């Protein structure tokens, strides 16, 4: 599966899960899946991670567009044989598009995965975090990646 298709699947999964939450729950409603461990909690987040910088929608849209532009550039530039690197970029791209779509449509991001010991998050957030961790690992330990980026 190509990186572009994978990014689209991440985006679609994120948007589908958020649409389900928005259609079936009201803001701040919480439904236990595994009591005191995992809940579905509908949060309208106008900030970034941990609700930092609440209400700065234009700032987050601009940052998202910049990140998306850089990722698209590297997805085009990186050789096809660097599939794992492209996979990591696709995770970040799909997640960035998912949260950007929310900000543009609603003025907030829909979060709903609640482990009770961590701020509430969503599929897009998960994809971005996993993608960034993979990118960091690859850049630190795969010298061929750095050469292919030049």
N, C-alpha and C positions, 0 to 999 in steps of 0.2 A: 504494500500500500504506500502510495506517495505521501510526502510530507503535507502537501496541500490538502489532500483528501483527509488525512488524519486531523489536521487543524480544523477542517470543516466538521468532522465528527465530534471533536471536542466542543466546538461552538454550538452545534445542534443539541448535543446532550445537555450542555449548560442551559441553553434557552428552554429546552423542553422541561427540565426539572424545575426551573424557576417559574414557568408558566403553570405547572401543576400546583406549586406552592401558592402562587398568587390567586389561582382560581378556587382553591379549596380551603385556604386559611385566611385569617385576618391578621394584620400587623401585631406583633408581639405575642401571638398565640403560640403555645408550645405543646407538642404531642410527644409523649415518651415512646420511644421505640424499644429501648432497653432502659428501664427506669434508673434514673440517676447516673447513667453512663452516656447514652445517645438519645438525643431528642431532635425532633424537627421543630425548629423555632423560626418563625417568619420575622425577619428583621429588614427594615429599609435603611440601608447604610449610605449616608450622604458623604462619608469620608473614605479614607483608604483603610489599610489593615489596622485593626484595633480601633477603628473609627477615628483615626488621626485626621486632622485638617477637615473637619466636618464642613459641608456646604461649599467647598471649593470646586464646584463642578467644572468650570471652564479650565481650571488648572489641570484637573484629572483627565479631561478630554484631550487637552494639548499634550500631556505626558503620554497618554495612551497612543495617540496618533504618531508621536515621535518614536515610541518603542515599536509599534507595528511597522513603521517605515524602515527602521533599522533591521528588524527581523526579516522582512520581505527582501531587503537588499542581500542579506546573508543567505537566505534560502535560495536565491538565484545564483549567488556567487560560489557557494560551497559546492565542491564536486559531488555528484550523485553517489559515489562510493562511500561517502561519509554519512551513511544512513542513520547512525545513532545520533550524530550531531544534528542532522536535519529533524529527527524525531524530537529531540529536546527543543529545538526552535519551534517546531509545530505545536508542542504543548503550550509554550508561552504565547504563541500567536493566537491559537484558539481561545485560550483563557483571556487574553487581552481584548480580543474582539467581543467575547461574551460580556465582560463587565462594561466595555465601552457601549455596547448596544443598550444595556440597562440605563446607563447614565444619560444617553441621548434620548431615550424614550420616556424615562420616568423621572430623571433627575436624582436617582439613587440606584444603588446596587441591591438586588435581592439576595440576602444571605439566609441560610436555613439549616445547615449542618451544625449541630450543637453538641459538643462532647462535655459541656459543663465546666471543664477546666481550661478551656481555650475560647477565644472569641468565636462567635458564629461566623461560618464561612460558606462557600458554595463550590460547585464543580470547577468553575473558572479559576477561582483562587487556588484550588488544589493543583490544577494543571500548571499554573504559573509557578508555584513553589517547586513542584517536582521538576519542571523544565529548567528552572534556574539552578537547582542543585545539580542536575545532570550536566548543564553547560559549565558550571564551575568545575566540576570534576574533570570533564573532558579537556577544558582549557588548561587545568593544572597538570594533568597527567598524560595527555596525548599530544606530543610535540608536532605530529603531522597536522593536527587541527590548526595550530597557530600558523604554520606555513601556508595552509590552504586559504587562510583569511587575508594574507598579504597580497 
